[in-house]
Amino acid sequence: MSHAALMPSPESCPALVLNADYRPLSYYPLSLWSWQTAIKAVFLDRVNIVSEYERMVRSPSVAMPLPSVIALKEYIKPATWPAFTRFNLFLRDRFRCQYCGDEADLTFDHVLPRALGGRTTWTNVTTACAPCNLRKGGRRTEEAHMHPQITPYRPTTQQLMNNGRGFPPNYLHESWRDYLYWDSELEP
């Protein structure tokens, strides 16, 4: 078997992207760029290469190792408040139904039903599994005798980042470990 056959494909070599302060841009999802995007940023002088893979890419005039960790040259200030999205709501609630704790078949529930004037806002929506959402129906939490384990709140970007640390990805390259801090024992 040739040496080239043992090398990983470039597609399996994403670059971890750090802000200029050497912290990941995001934990969940982990801030990763494809090898092509990372190489382009290097050539445009927008990033510093912090660590490299053994895998080389070549053009007729250049051979270079693929970056495994890159840091932006200019600091990007994180938004204070994240957008209200289904994913961010699930992340706020740690991917658990706030009524029964189940992690499967997640939806979201309006604590004060829309039919009764409830709006789709951080403070009125909670993560619910489909069976609990169906059981609660269009009733108020008091009527259904169902109360969210955590009162819905508007999280900060930092709170979502902290929650994201409880969900490490399946794959972490060795060169990334000095820049990532995972806490599998986060309190609910």
C-alpha positions as CSV (number, residue, x, y, z in Angstrom):
1,M,0.0,0.0,0.0
2,S,1.4,3.4,-0.9
3,H,2.1,6.2,1.5
4,A,-0.5,8.4,-0.3
5,A,-3.2,5.7,0.3
6,L,-2.6,6.1,4.1
7,M,-3.1,9.9,4.0
8,P,-6.6,11.2,4.9
9,S,-8.6,12.9,2.2
10,P,-8.5,16.7,2.4
11,E,-12.3,16.6,3.0
12,S,-11.7,14.8,6.3
13,C,-9.3,17.6,7.4
14,P,-11.4,20.5,8.6
15,A,-9.8,23.5,10.4
16,L,-10.9,24.5,13.8
17,V,-11.5,28.3,13.7
18,L,-10.5,30.4,16.7
19,N,-11.3,34.0,17.2
20,A,-8.4,36.4,17.5
21,D,-8.4,35.7,21.3
22,Y,-7.8,32.0,20.5
23,R,-11.2,30.9,21.7
24,P,-13.5,28.9,19.3
25,L,-16.0,31.1,17.4
26,S,-18.6,28.6,18.6
27,Y,-18.8,25.3,20.4
28,Y,-22.1,23.9,19.2
29,P,-21.9,23.7,16.4
30,L,-18.2,23.6,16.6
31,S,-16.6,26.3,14.4
32,L,-15.0,24.4,11.6
33,W,-14.1,25.4,8.1
34,S,-13.5,23.1,5.1
35,W,-9.9,22.8,4.0
36,Q,-10.7,24.9,0.9
37,T,-12.1,27.8,3.0
38,A,-9.1,27.6,5.4
39,I,-6.6,27.7,2.6
40,K,-8.3,30.6,1.0
41,A,-8.3,32.5,4.3
42,V,-4.6,31.8,4.7
43,F,-3.8,33.2,1.2
44,L,-6.0,36.2,1.8
45,D,-4.0,36.8,5.0
46,R,-7.1,36.8,7.2
47,V,-5.9,34.0,9.6
48,N,-2.8,32.7,11.4
49,I,-2.1,29.0,11.2
50,V,-1.8,27.7,14.7
51,S,-1.5,24.0,13.9
52,E,-1.3,21.8,10.8
53,Y,-2.2,18.3,9.7
54,E,0.5,16.0,8.2
55,R,-1.6,16.0,5.1
56,M,-0.2,18.1,2.3
57,V,-2.0,19.8,-0.6
58,R,-0.1,20.7,-3.8
59,S,-0.5,22.9,-6.8
60,P,2.1,23.2,-9.6
61,S,4.0,25.9,-7.6
62,V,3.1,25.4,-3.9
63,A,3.0,22.5,-1.4
64,M,1.6,23.2,2.0
65,P,0.3,21.2,5.0
66,L,-3.5,21.6,5.6
67,P,-4.2,23.9,8.6
68,S,-5.9,22.0,11.5
69,V,-6.3,25.1,13.7
70,I,-6.5,28.7,12.5
71,A,-7.0,31.9,14.4
72,L,-8.7,35.0,12.9
73,K,-6.4,38.0,12.7
74,E,-9.3,40.4,13.5
75,Y,-11.4,39.8,16.6
76,I,-15.1,39.2,15.9
77,K,-17.2,40.4,18.8
78,P,-19.9,37.7,19.5
79,A,-23.5,38.9,19.5
80,T,-24.8,39.4,23.0
81,W,-28.2,37.9,22.1
82,P,-28.6,34.8,19.8
83,A,-31.3,34.6,17.2
84,F,-34.5,32.8,18.2
85,T,-34.3,29.5,16.2
86,R,-35.5,26.0,16.9
87,F,-31.9,24.8,17.2
88,N,-31.0,27.6,19.7
89,L,-34.1,26.9,21.7
90,F,-33.2,23.2,21.9
91,L,-29.7,24.1,22.9
92,R,-31.0,26.5,25.6
93,D,-33.0,23.6,27.0
94,R,-30.2,21.1,26.5
95,F,-32.1,19.0,24.0
96,R,-34.6,17.7,26.6
97,C,-38.3,18.0,26.9
98,Q,-39.0,20.5,29.7
99,Y,-42.0,18.6,30.8
100,C,-40.8,15.0,31.0
101,G,-37.0,15.1,30.3
102,D,-37.2,12.9,27.2
103,E,-34.6,13.6,24.5
104,A,-36.5,12.1,21.5
105,D,-38.9,13.6,19.0
106,L,-38.4,17.2,20.1
107,T,-40.7,20.0,19.1
108,F,-41.5,23.3,20.8
109,D,-44.4,24.3,22.9
110,H,-46.0,27.7,23.5
111,V,-46.4,27.9,27.3
112,L,-49.2,30.3,26.8
113,P,-50.9,28.9,23.7
114,R,-51.0,31.0,20.6
115,A,-54.8,30.6,20.5
116,L,-54.8,32.4,23.9
117,G,-52.5,35.2,22.7
118,G,-49.2,33.6,23.4
119,R,-46.3,34.7,21.2
120,T,-43.3,32.9,19.7
121,T,-40.7,34.4,22.0
122,W,-37.8,33.1,24.2
123,T,-39.9,33.6,27.3
124,N,-43.0,31.8,26.0
125,V,-41.6,28.8,24.2
126,T,-40.1,25.7,25.6
127,T,-38.7,22.4,24.3
128,A,-41.3,19.6,24.4
129,C,-41.3,16.1,23.1
130,A,-44.2,15.4,20.7
131,P,-46.2,13.3,23.2
132,C,-46.1,16.0,25.9
133,N,-46.9,18.7,23.3
134,L,-49.9,16.7,22.2
135,R,-51.0,16.0,25.8
136,K,-50.8,19.7,26.8
137,G,-52.5,20.8,23.6
138,G,-53.9,24.3,23.5
139,R,-54.3,24.5,27.3
140,R,-52.5,26.7,29.8
141,T,-49.8,24.9,31.8
142,E,-52.0,25.2,34.9
143,E,-55.0,23.5,33.2
144,A,-52.8,20.7,31.8
145,H,-51.0,20.3,35.1
146,M,-47.8,20.5,33.1
147,H,-45.0,22.9,34.1
148,P,-41.7,23.4,32.3
149,Q,-38.7,22.2,34.5
150,I,-36.9,25.5,33.6
151,T,-38.9,28.7,33.2
152,P,-38.4,29.9,29.6
153,Y,-35.9,32.7,29.4
154,R,-34.0,34.7,26.8
155,P,-30.4,33.3,26.8
156,T,-27.3,35.2,26.1
157,T,-24.9,33.9,23.4
158,Q,-22.5,33.0,26.2
159,Q,-25.1,30.9,27.9
160,L,-25.7,28.9,24.7
161,M,-21.9,28.5,24.2
162,N,-21.7,27.1,27.7
163,N,-24.6,24.7,27.1
164,G,-22.9,23.6,23.9
165,R,-19.9,22.5,25.8
166,G,-22.1,19.7,27.2
167,F,-22.3,18.2,23.7
168,P,-18.8,17.4,22.4
169,P,-18.7,16.2,18.8
170,N,-17.9,12.6,17.9
171,Y,-14.6,13.6,16.3
172,L,-12.0,15.9,17.8
173,H,-8.6,16.1,16.2
174,E,-5.7,16.0,18.6
175,S,-4.5,19.4,17.6
176,W,-7.8,21.0,18.7
177,R,-7.8,19.8,22.3
178,D,-5.8,22.7,23.7
179,Y,-8.4,25.1,22.5
180,L,-11.6,23.2,23.5
181,Y,-13.0,22.7,26.9
182,W,-15.9,20.2,27.2
183,D,-17.8,19.9,30.4
184,S,-19.8,16.7,30.4
185,E,-21.0,17.4,34.0
186,L,-22.9,20.6,33.4
187,E,-25.7,21.1,35.8
188,P,-29.2,21.2,34.2
